[in-house]
Amino acid sequence: YQAWEGIPSYILDTNRTYNGLGAYIDLDGNLKYYEDQTDNYTQKHYQLYLVQEISRNWSFNTALHYTRGEGYYEEYRTGQSFSDYALPDPVIGDDTLTSTDLIRRRWLENDYFGMTFSFIHDSKRRLNATIGGAFSYYDGDHFGDVIWSRIATNYDFPHRWYENTGIKTDLNLYTKATWQISNNLSAYGDLQYRRIDYRINGPDNDFRDITQSRLWNFFNPKAGLHYKINSRNKAYLSFAIANREPNRSALTDANPARPAPVHETLYDVEAGYGFNSARISLEANLYYMKYRNQLVLTGKINDVGDPVLENVPDSYRAGIEVSAGARVTDWFNWNFNIALSENKISDFTEYVDNWDEWPKQVENNLGTTDISFSPPVVMNNILHFEPVENLKLKVFTKYVGKQYIDNTSSEDRKLDPYFVNDVLISYSIFPKFMEEITITLKVNNVLDEEHETNAWVYRYYSEGAEGVYDGYFPQAGINYLAGLTLRF
């Protein structure tokens, strides 16, 4: 059953299991829920691999793959306009009806195939290199059918109201190498060329013609140095440039009256240090990620009122990641990692719908704001005990800091920090008639923490006041998983 609309914030504290999808009023005035409000999608995967040793220093790998996917999600929709589904308004007696309850299916049928290959050179000495690449072809058909309508006159079901296709070819070629400059110093480089050809044809579900053809050519280089200070200490430095094309929704939802979305570019600089001994390990990584033309939701809409992703010229992520481990005793291990970061958009402007002067929007320049869904603190902790032979106990702790659900840094639109603990207990026995029997019990969210991990929000102005539609996604309270593993 679908649950992708989440829970409105105003009932989150009183009903954390609310789900309004599929709700309707029957002819007797009773509240009902459509039983087949479901997502039905299947993929079949096929792969063929070849690994060939050519000589003492050279080997060859290749893989062919094919994936067939098809399916739909079905939903009951109330108060739908006939015109939104390319259906004529029925006339019953002297009355012309313009809306109805209906059931629809939105389909995706796709074929995805391609190949990868690599030639690997291992000199067993100073230089190791790889030359490789990949090619893939994606062909997807998107269409929607109305399969039932409460009010129907001379309609043949299923009735198809839109259909479009998307074809994407993706080619990349790369070469990468590691060179041992000295006993303690090594360098690596990675050069990639990537070509993406994207073709979309036909109308979308709102009848907008989304036909377009896009072509990108990217060069993505990486380089770095690794220095072994001594047997226990190491350090490294790296730089990379990466480019990413807009996804399908960014292209199909784009406002034709505004510039088309362009690709994102990332400049990434990282430096790190590592320490490792028999009982203690430590890793620290500093990073600075500069984005050019990152695609984010600004509140801008297209010509039919749907939200669109827009490029923001300047944004960044910077922080430090630290991980540590300690073998405290022979029966107790401790592992810990934490990420502290700052994630900002420079000179951000938001747009909020004004229903009183539609399609006008209210424009607010907010200056520097936080990137949505980017917590400044993420921490994980694992305590691993083996108090007696064959008995294991693990305690998992995760802390995630505050996250804003849009790019405005508003305290009214955020996910609160949460602190979740899980416990795993396993016991193994080794009978004579088989190799091993292991019984496990995992208790998730053992402290029954109420928390949400995702949300969405839509804001508007009406009669001079601000209104909000939103949905939050609460996670399960305390829950259990038991397992039995048999090894023969």
N, C-alpha and C positions, 0 to 999 in steps of 0.2 A: 504494500500500500504506500502511496506517495506521501511524503512529508516535507516537500521542499519549500513550502511557504513559511515554515517556522511558526513561532508563537509571538503574537503582538506583545510589545513591552508592557502594556497596561494590564495584562492578565498573567504575566510571567510569574509573579509572586503567589498567585492563587491557584493556577492550574498549569503545571509544567508538562502535562501530557496532552494538552489541547492540540487538535488537528482538524482544521475546518475544510480540508480538501474533500471534494465529493459530496458536500452537504447540499441538500435541496429540500423543498417542501412538496410533498405529494398532493394529489388532487383532493385528499381529505384534510389537508392542512397540517399533516404530521411531518416533523423533521426526520429526514432519512439521510443515509449515507450510501453512496453508490459503491457497490461491492467490488467492482472491477476497475477501481481507480488505481491502476497498476502500471509498472514499467516492465516491458517485455522485450529484451534485447539479447541476442545470442551471437557469439563469435566462435568461429572454428579456425584453428591455427595449424599451419603445416610448415615444417622446417626441414631442410636438408643440409647437412654439414659435411665439409671435407677438410681434413687436416693432413698436409703432406710435407714430409721432411725432404727437402731438395738436396741438401748437402750438409756437411758438418756445421756450417755457419748460417745456412739459409733454410727457412721453412715457409710454407704457404698455407693460409687459411681462407676459406670461403664459405658462404652460407646463402642459400636461397630460401625465401620465405613467402608465404601467401596467407592472407587472413580474409575470410568471408564474414561479414557482419550484416545482420538484418534484425529489425524489430521496430517497436513503436511504444509510445506511452498513450494510454487510454484515459480519458477524463470526462466527467460530467460537468457541463458548463451551464450556468443559469443566466437568463436574461440576455441571450446573444442576438445581435441584429442579424437578420437574414442577409442583408447586404454585405456583411463582413465575411460571408461564406459563399458569395457569388450565387445566392439563391434569391428568386423573386419573392416579394412580399405576397403572401397568400391573401385572397379575398374570400371571406366567409359571410355570406349574406350581404349586408351593406357595410361591413367592417373590413378595413385593410389592416392586417396585423404586421407588425414590424420586427417583433422579437419572439424568441422561444427558448426553452431549455433544450439542450441537445447533448449528444455524446460524440466525441471526436477522437480520432487517432492521428498522431503525428509520427510519420515513418522516417526511418533512415535505412537505406540499403547501400552497402559499400563493399568495394573490393580494394584490397591493399596488397601489393606485392613488390618484391625487389630483391636485391642481393647486396652482400658486403664482401670485401676481400682485403687481404693484407699480406704483404711480403715482409718477413721479419729477418733481420740480420743480427746475429749475435756473435761477435768476434771473440767472446770469452776474455777479452782484454779491455781496451779503452773505449771502443766505439760500438754502440748498439743503435740500430736504426729500424724504422718501420715505414713502409710505403703502402698506403691503402686508400680505401674509398668506399662509397656506397651509392646505390641508386634505388629510388623507390617511386612508385606510381600509385596514386590514390584516386579512386573514382567513386564519388558518393552521390546518391539520389535522395533528395529531401522532398517529401510530399505529405499532404494531409487529407484525410477522408472524414466526412461526417457519416456516421453509421446509423444514427437514429435522431429523430426530432419529435418533440412532444406535439408540435403543430406541424403537420406536413400535408401538402396537397399536390398530388401528381409529381412527387419527388422520387427519383430512383436512388436507393442507397446500396452501397456506399457512394457518396457524392464527393468527388475530388475537387477541392477549392484552390489548391496551388500545387506547383511542382517545379523544382529547380535542381540543377546539377552542379557539382563542384569537382574539378579535376586538378590535382596538384602533383607535380613532378619535382623531386628533390634529388640533386646530385651533389656529392661532395668528394673531394680528393685531398689527401693530406700526406705530409711526410713529417716524421718526428724522430729525434735522435737524442741520445744521451752520450756525452763525451766525458770520460774520466781524465780531467786535466792533470791531476796529480793524485797522490794517494789519499789526500784529504778533500780535494776540491773537484766537483763535477758540475757540468752545465747541461741544460736540456733546452730544446727548442721544438716547437710544434707549429707548422704552417698549414692552414686549411683554406681551401677555396670551396665555396658553397654557392650553388645556383638553384633558385626556387622559381618555378613557373606555376602560377595559380590562375585558373580560369573558372569563372562562375557564370551560369547562364540560366535565365528564367526569373519569374516573379517570386517574392517571398510570401509568407502567409498573410501579410497585410497588403498584398498586391503591388508593392513597390518593385520596380524592375531593378534587380541587383546584378544584372549582367555586367561583367567587368573582366579585365585581363591584367594581371600584375606580374612583373618580372623583377627579381632581385639577384644581384651578384654580390657576395660577401667575401671578404678576406679576413680571416680570424687567426692572428698570430699569438703565440705564447712563448715566453722565455723565462729561464730562471737559473739560479745558482744554488748549489747545496754544498755546505762546508761541514766536514766532520772535525770538530775541535779536538776531541779525543774519543776514547772508547765509550764514554758515557754522555757526551754532549755534542749537539749538532745545531746548525743554524741554516736558514734558507731565505731567499728573496726571489720574488717572481713578479712578472707583469704580463697582463693579457688584455686583448681586445676581443670582444664578442659582439656579434650583431644578430638581431632576431626580428623576423618579419611579423606584421600584425596577424592575429589569429582570424579565423573565419568571421566570428561575430563582429570584430572591429571593422571588417571590410563591408559586411552586408548591412550593418546597422548605421554606417556612416551617413552623415547629412550631405546630400549631393550639393547643397548650397555652400558648403564649407570645404576647405582643402582636405583632400583625402589623407587618411592616416599614413604616416611614414614609418620606416623601421626604427627600432631602438638600437642604440649603441652603448656598450658598457666598457669602461676602462677600469681595470682591476689591478691594484697594487697590494701585495701581501708580503709580510715578513714574519718569520717564526723562529722559535727556539724549542729544542727538545732535550730532555734529560731522561736517561734510563739506567737503572741499576737492578740488582737482583730483587729488591723489594719495593722500589719506588719508581714511578714514571711520571713525567710532567711534559705537557705540550702547551705552548702559548702561540697564538697566531693573531697578528695585527692586520687589519685590512681596511682599504678605502676603495669604495666602488662608486665611480662617477658615471651617472647616466645622462645621455643626451636623447631627448625625445621619448622619454618613458611614457607608455600609454597608461592612463589612469582615468577613473570616472571623475568628472568635474561637475556633473549635473547638467551638462549640455545635452540637448535632445536633437533628434533628427526631424525630418519634415512630417512625420506622423506621431511625434511625441514620445518615441522610445529613447531611453538613455543610451549614450554612445561613449566609447572610449576616445579620449583626445590626447594628443601629445603635449607633454609639459617639457619645456626646453631644458630645464636644469633641475636635477635632483641627485641625491647621493645616499649611500649607506656607509657607515664607518663604525668600527668597533674592535673588540678583542674577544677571542675565544680561548678558553683555558680548559684543559682536561688533565686530570690527575688520577693516579691509581696507586694503591699501597697494599702490599701483602703484609697485613699487620701481624698475623700469626699463621700457622699452618692450616688453621680452620676458619680464618676470617679474612676476607678480601674487601677492599673498599674502592669504589670507582666514582668519580665525580666530574661533571663538566658544567661550564657556565658560559653564556654568551652575553656580553654587554654591548649595546649598539645604539647609535643615533641614526635615524632614518628620516630624511627631510626632503620636502619639495620647496624649492626657492620661488618666491613670488607667485603663490598659488591664487587663482581666481575661481570662485565657485559660482554656479548658476542655479537658481531656484525658480521653479515654475510659478507664474502668477496667473491663477485661474480667473481673476477679475478682468485681466486684459490679455487673455490667451490669444496667440501663443507667445506673448511677451514673457521674458524671464527677468528676475531680479539678479543683478550682478554685484558680487561682493569680492573685493580684493583683500585677501587675508594675510598677505606676506608669506613668511616662512611657516610651513605647517608640517605635521607628521604624516608620513606615508601610512595609509590604512593597513591594518592587520600586520603591523610590524612592532611587536613588543620589545621594549628596550632591555628586558631581562628575560632570559630563558635558562633554567637550571635543571639538571638531572642528577640524581644521586642513587647509587646502587650499593646495598650492603649484602654481601654474600657469605652465608654461614654454612659450615659443614660440621655440626657439633658432634655427630657420631658417623661412623662409616655408612655410606650409601644414603644418608639423609641430607637433603639440601634445603636451605631456606634462603630466599631472596626477598629483599624489601626494596621496592622501586619508588622513588619520590620524584615528582615533577612539579616545578613551579613555572608559571608563565605570567609575565607582567601585563599591565594594562595595555589594551589594544583599542585604537579608534576604528570605527566601522565605516567611516568615510575619511576624506582627506582634509577635513576642516579643523581637526584637533579640538572638537567640542566635547566637553565633559558630559553633555547630554546624549552623546552617541558613541558609546564605548562598550567594550567587554571588560568586566572587572577582572583583576588578577585572580588566579586560582592555584590551589596547592592540592595535588592529588597523590595518594599513596596506594600502591598495589602490593600484595604479598603472594609469593609463589612458594609452595611446599612440594617437594618430590621425594619419593622413596623408591629405591630400586632393589630388586632381589634377583638372584642368579641361580635358578633351579637347574637340575641336571638335564631336564627334558627340553630346555630351550635356552637361548643365549641370555635373555634379559627380560624382566617384567618391570615396568616403571609406572607408578601411580602418581598423578599430579593433581594438585588443587590450586587454583589461582583465584584470589579474592581481589577484584578490581574496585578501586575507590573505597577502600576499607573504612575510611572515616565518613563516608556518605556526603562528600562535598558537593554542594549545588553549584554548578558552573556551566557556562556556555562557551563554545569554541568558535562560533561563527554567527553572522547576522547580516541583514541587509536593511537599507533605509531609503525611503522616498519622502522628500519634503516639498511643500507647496505653500503658497499664500492664497487665502480666500477671505474676502470681506475684511481685508487688512490684517488678518491674524495668520500666524504660521500653523500649518497642520503637518502631521507626520503619519505615514504608513511604514511599518517596520515588521521584521520577523527575526526572532532569536532562536537559536538551536541548542536547547539544553542537552547535556550529556547524562548518561545513566547514573543513578546513585549506586549504592553498593550492589555488586553483581558477582556471579560466581561462574567458574569454568572448571570442570573436572575432566581428566583424561586418563586413558590407559594405553600404554605403548608396549607392544609385544615385538621382540626381536628373535628371529629364528636362526 
